[in-house]
């Protein structure tokens, strides 16, 4: 055994020739994805930049497995079996040489330069038959495929947090992805027991994150407009029947991911980008957005929301008419982005609601919500939101597909939901 190798299980029989999927990145997402595959009987390798990060990943997995054992989800014997399927290293050379390796999945920070380096390394060291995947939430995965000599074997596979508990997923072909590679992606989503949504075509952000990030941004705009924090939080909860509003959710995911997505979605450096052509400046953060955040203590490179821990966020709103008004703004944003995704050919209409329910825990998806309140009322909410946006010189596109549905004055044709 190489000195850079670590088994999570004390007496693991798994070696690198047994590893079927390689997770590159030993942060929280990478660690929990390793656990996800291991608890579904897949031999998994984990690559970290430093021994300390690998040990933190092991500590997190141990904590999660112990919690699951205490809750009766796994027996003590099952916990041992899961641990025995996880092998880790800081050596790419060691990790990439396994004879059974089929897929290498990158889960690094949302930094395109870091991801490019990872893909260059994987392309150099992994056998030619190995497919490469990225879990990027908002960067353009096609850029990463172009860093390799095997663009036909590069796929986009998006998992939702926390991946060992959230069963949602998305995957898509990139510009040159082969049918064999996308079939492999579908297989590995199935091996992880994901209810994965195959997108009709790829666009950065996929489908779910476009809706989710738009809602986070709307919450930030409401704060920027000086609305009562408790009302903003309650409006998000009421709109989608959630235990948390979008201010709390933004605090949970952190500024790093939220900022990366907003920077990517609002990037005007390539005017021909289909995403920017559709949304223009819709995803541009409000002027005071960055002032809402403070660096967290400890110098860990993390950050917290300025309103995180503010009692006003979790207090009872005083003005429920304001809550309803803000709720309608959230609904309008969800409706617009959901219809736009279908209108642009990213995802099938009937898949949007299932994806939002599985990924976000919504009881009803955006199209079901539109049908429940009525297509004309839904259009009214979006028109009001468009007028609010335009007064602030912010684009709010009304999709052609929605206009056509309003003209028919019929509910959305939802099947098998």
KARA-V447498 format. One record per residue. RES is the residue in one letter. OMEGA is omega in degrees with one decimal (NA if undefined). Layout:
{{RES | OMEGA} {RES | OMEGA}}
This chain:
{{X | 178.1} {X | -177.2} {X | 179.2} {X | -179.3} {X | 173.4} {X | 171.6} {X | 173.9} {X | 175.8} {X | -175.1} {X | -176.9} {X | -175.9} {X | 175.8} {X | -174.4} {X | 175.0} {X | -173.6} {X | 176.9} {X | 179.9} {X | -173.9} {X | -179.1} {X | 178.8} {X | 179.6} {X | 176.5} {X | -177.5} {X | -175.5} {X | -174.4} {X | 172.2} {X | -176.1} {X | -178.4} {X | -179.6} {X | 179.7} {X | -176.5} {X | 172.4} {X | 175.6} {X | 177.2} {X | -179.6} {X | -178.4} {X | -179.2} {X | -178.4} {X | 172.7} {X | 170.9} {X | 176.3} {X | 175.3} {X | -171.0} {X | 173.7} {X | -178.6} {X | 179.1} {X | 176.3} {X | -179.4} {X | -177.5} {X | 178.2} {X | -178.3} {X | -179.4} {X | 176.8} {X | -179.6} {X | 175.1} {X | 177.7} {X | 177.8} {X | 179.7} {X | 178.8} {X | 179.6} {X | 177.7} {X | -180.0} {X | -178.8} {X | 179.8} {X | 178.1} {X | 177.2} {X | 179.1} {X | 177.9} {X | -179.7} {X | 180.0} {X | 178.5} {X | 178.8} {X | 176.0} {X | 171.4} {X | 177.3} {X | 179.6} {X | 178.1} {X | 177.4} {X | 177.9} {X | -179.4} {X | 179.1} {X | 179.8} {X | -177.3} {X | -179.1} {X | -176.6} {X | 179.1} {X | -175.8} {X | -180.0} {X | 169.1} {X | -175.7} {X | 174.8} {X | -178.8} {X | 179.4} {X | -173.1} {X | -171.5} {X | -169.8} {X | -175.1} {X | -176.9} {X | -177.9} {X | -176.1} {X | 179.1} {X | -173.2} {X | 172.9} {X | -173.6} {X | -178.5} {X | -178.6} {X | -174.7} {X | 177.4} {X | -179.2} {X | 178.9} {X | -172.6} {X | -179.7} {X | 177.1} {X | -178.8} {X | 176.7} {X | 179.4} {X | 178.8} {X | -178.7} {X | 176.1} {X | -179.5} {X | 179.4} {X | 179.9} {X | -179.6} {X | -169.5} {X | -178.5} {X | 174.3} {X | -171.3} {X | -178.1} {X | -174.7} {X | 175.9} {X | 179.5} {X | -178.2} {X | 174.2} {X | 178.0} {X | -174.7} {X | -178.7} {X | -171.3} {X | 177.6} {X | -178.7} {X | -178.0} {X | 178.0} {X | 177.6} {X | -179.9} {X | 178.7} {X | -179.1} {X | 177.2} {X | -175.3} {X | 173.7} {X | -179.0} {X | -177.6} {X | 177.6} {X | -178.6} {X | 178.5} {X | -177.5} {X | 173.4} {X | 179.6} {X | -173.9} {X | 178.6} {X | -178.2} {X | -174.5} {X | -9.0} {X | -169.0} {X | 178.7} {X | 178.5} {X | -179.8} {X | -173.3} {X | -179.7} {X | 175.5} {X | 174.6} {X | 172.0} {X | -175.4} {X | 170.6} {X | 169.7} {X | -172.5} {X | -175.4} {X | -178.0} {X | 179.3} {X | 177.8} {X | 179.1} {X | -178.6} {X | 179.8} {X | 174.4} {X | 177.3} {X | 177.1} {X | 178.6} {X | 179.4} {X | -177.9} {X | 170.4} {X | 179.0} {X | 178.9} {X | 177.2} {X | 179.8} {X | 177.4} {X | 168.4} {X | -167.7} {X | 179.2} {X | 174.3} {X | 178.7} {X | 179.4} {X | 174.3} {X | -175.6} {X | 167.3} {X | -175.5} {X | -175.1} {X | -177.8} {X | 179.7} {X | -171.5} {X | -175.6} {X | 176.2} {X | 178.5} {X | -174.0} {X | -178.7} {X | 176.7} {X | 179.3} {X | 174.6} {X | -179.8} {X | 178.1} {X | 176.1} {X | 178.3} {X | 178.3} {X | 178.0} {X | 176.1} {X | 179.3} {X | 179.1} {X | 173.7} {X | 173.9} {X | 178.9} {X | -175.9} {X | 179.9} {X | 178.5} {X | 177.8} {X | -179.2} {X | -178.6} {X | 180.0} {X | 177.5} {X | 177.6} {X | -176.6} {X | -177.1} {X | -173.3} {X | 177.9} {X | -175.0} {X | 175.6} {X | 178.6} {X | 171.6} {X | -172.4} {X | 173.7} {X | 177.0} {X | 179.8} {X | 178.0} {X | 176.2} {X | -179.3} {X | -176.9} {X | 175.2} {X | -177.0} {X | -175.4} {X | -178.8} {X | -179.6} {X | -179.4} {X | 179.4} {X | -179.8} {X | -179.6} {X | 178.0} {X | -179.9} {X | -176.9} {X | -177.7} {X | -177.3} {X | -179.1} {X | -177.3} {X | 178.0} {X | -176.2} {X | 179.6} {X | 178.1} {X | -176.2} {X | 179.8} {X | -178.0} {X | 178.9} {X | -178.9} {X | -169.1} {X | -179.6} {X | -175.7} {X | -177.7} {X | -177.3} {X | 176.9} {X | -177.6} {X | 177.4} {X | -174.2} {X | -175.6} {X | -174.1} {X | -175.2} {X | 177.8} {X | 179.7} {X | -173.6} {X | 175.6} {X | 174.6} {X | -179.9} {X | 178.3} {X | 174.8} {X | 177.2} {X | -176.7} {X | -179.7} {X | 178.4} {X | 177.3} {X | 179.0} {X | 176.4} {X | -178.8} {X | -179.4} {X | 179.5} {X | -177.6} {X | 177.0} {X | -175.7} {X | -177.4} {X | -178.1} {X | -172.9} {X | 177.9} {X | -179.6} {X | 179.8} {X | 179.3} {X | -173.3} {X | -178.1} {X | 172.2} {X | 175.5} {X | 178.1} {X | 180.0} {X | 179.0} {X | 178.8} {X | 175.5} {X | 180.0} {X | 175.8} {X | 176.8} {X | 179.0} {X | -179.3} {X | 179.2} {X | 178.7} {X | -179.5} {X | -177.5} {X | -176.7} {X | 179.4} {X | -179.5} {X | 179.7} {X | 179.6} {X | 177.6} {X | -178.8} {X | -179.3} {X | 176.9} {X | -179.8} {X | -172.0} {X | 176.5} {X | -177.9} {X | -175.5} {X | -179.9} {X | -174.6} {X | -177.5} {X | 179.5} {X | 180.0} {X | 179.7} {X | 178.4} {X | -177.8} {X | -175.0} {X | -171.5} {X | -178.9} {X | 177.0} {X | 175.7} {X | 177.0} {X | 176.4} {X | -174.6} {X | -178.9} {X | 174.5} {X | 177.6} {X | 178.6} {X | 178.3} {X | -177.2} {X | -178.5} {X | 177.9} {X | -175.5} {X | 179.7} {X | 177.6} {X | 177.7} {X | 177.8} {X | 178.9} {X | 178.7} {X | -179.1} {X | 177.9} {X | 177.4} {X | 178.9} {X | 177.2} {X | -179.7} {X | 176.4} {X | -178.6} {X | -176.6} {X | 176.1} {X | 177.5} {X | 179.6} {X | 176.0} {X | 179.2} {X | 173.2} {X | -172.5} {X | 172.9} {X | -174.8} {X | 179.2} {X | -179.3} {X | 178.8} {X | 179.5} {X | 179.0} {X | -179.6} {X | 177.3} {X | 179.4} {X | 176.8} {X | -177.8} {X | 178.9} {X | 176.1} {X | 176.4} {X | -179.2} {X | -178.5} {X | -177.6} {X | 171.6} {X | 178.3} {X | NA}}
